Amino acid sequence: MGEFQVGFDEEWGRLRAAAVDAGGRPPAVDPVARAREAALERLADFCSRTVLVPLDAQGGLWTAELGGLDWICVFSDEEALGRFAQARDEAAQEWTYRRVIGARLLDELVPALDFPCGVAWNAAGPDGVVYPPIRGIVPDAAALDGEAAA
C-alpha cells in the first residue's frame, strides 16, 4: 500500500493535545522582541540589496526634508521610483539615478555627508521603510544618538 496521510482531524487532535499538555497556554512570545527581530531582518534585507538612488540637478544624492531631517530617497526598482515620481506629479521628468548597495549607502555615503540624514526606502509604496540616522543603522560617528550627538 501507499503512504499513510494524516487528515485534518487527526492533526487538529494532536495540536489540541499538545496545547493541553502545555497547560492550555500558547507559548510566550515577547512582542517587542518579535518586532525587533522583524526590523533587523528588514534592515539586513535592505543592506544586501542594490537600490536605485535618484540624483539631483548637481549630480548629488536627491534628498527630501521631512520632520526637520533630510532623507535620501531610494527605491528597490524603476517601478517603485515611478510611483514616487507620479506621487510628486513629476512622472514626465527624467529621473537620473545610480545603483548602490544598501549597506554602502548606510555605512559609507550617509556618514560622508556634512549633515544628518536618514534613508527612506520606497517612499511612495506600500512597503516603504525609513532608516533614521541612529546607532545600529548607521555608524556611531554619523548617528544622532552616537558620536555625532556629543
N, C-alpha and C positions, 0 to 999 in steps of 0.2 A: 504494500500500500504506500501512498504518498506521505508527505509531511503532515503532521498534526498542526492545525492552526487554532489558535485561541481566539474565541469570539469576544465580542464587546462585553457580554455579560460576565464571562469568566475574568476578563481583565479588570473590569469595574469591581468585581468582588474582591480581587486581590488588592487593588488600591484601597478599597474601604477597610479591609482587614489590616493593612499596613498603617492606615490612619488611626485605627482603634488602638493598635499596638503602640503607637506614638503618643497615646493619651488623647487622641482626637484633635490635636492641635497641629496646624500646619507648621512646617519648620520656620524658626525665627529668621526673618530677613530684615536687615537694617536698611531702611530706605535711603539714608544718607550714603552709606557705603555702596549701595547699588547705583545711585546717581553719580557718585564719584567715579566708579568703575566705568560707567557708560560714557562719562565726559572724557576720561583718559583714553578710552577706545576710540572715540571720535577724533581726539587730538592726534593719536597715533596714525589713524587713517589719513587725516589731513597731511601730516608730516611726510607720509610715504607717497603722496600724490604729486603729479605735475599739474600745476594750476595756471590759469591764464591771468596775467596781471596787466590791466589796461594802463596805457601811458598817457600822460598829459601832453599839452602842446609843446612843452620844452623837452620831452623825452623822459621825464621823471615818472615815478610811480604816481598814478592817479589816486588821490585821496579825497575823502569827504569828511566834513566835520559834523559830529553828532554828539550832543551831551558834553560839549567842552573838550572833546578829544578827537583827534584825527584818526581816520580808519583807512587802511589800504583795502580797497575792494578787489577781491579775487574771485575767480569763477572756475568751476570744475570743467566746463566745456563751452563751446561757442553758443550753444542753445541757452545756457544759463546767463551768459553775457548778453545775449539778445533780449532775454526777458528783462534784464536790468535796464538796458538801453530803452526798451519800449516803455517801461515804468517811468523813466525820466523824460519820455516823449522825445527821445533822441535816437530813435531806431534808424533814421535816414542817414545819420552821420557815420563816417567810418571810424571804427574803434581800433586803434593800433594797440597791440599787446605783446607781452613777452611770456614765454613759458618758463616757470620757475618751480623747483621742488619746494613743497610746503615747508619742510624743515629748514631749508636755506633761507626762506623768507623770514621765518621766526628767529632763527639763530644768528643770521648774518645781516640781512637787509634792515630789519627793524632796529637793531642796535646801532647801525651805521647812521641812522637819521639823527638830526640835531634837535628833535622834538619827540615827545612821547607819542606813540602811535600803535593802535591795535590793528587787527586784521578782521575784515568782515568777509566771510566766505558765502557765495551765492546769495547775496543780499536781497534779491527780489524773488527768491524762490521759496517753496515750501520747506526746503531742507536747510535754510540759512542758519549760520552759526557765527558768533563773534568770539574772537580770541583777544581779550584785553591784554595790555602790556603788564602782566603781573608775573611774579615768580612761579616757576613751573611751566610757564608758557613761553616766555622769552628769557634770555639770560638775565641774571640778577642785576647786572650793570645797566640794563635797559628797562628794568621793571619799576613801575611806580611804587611798589611796596618793597623794593630791594635797594641796591646801592644808589639808584637814581633818586630815591626818596631822601637820602641822607644829605 
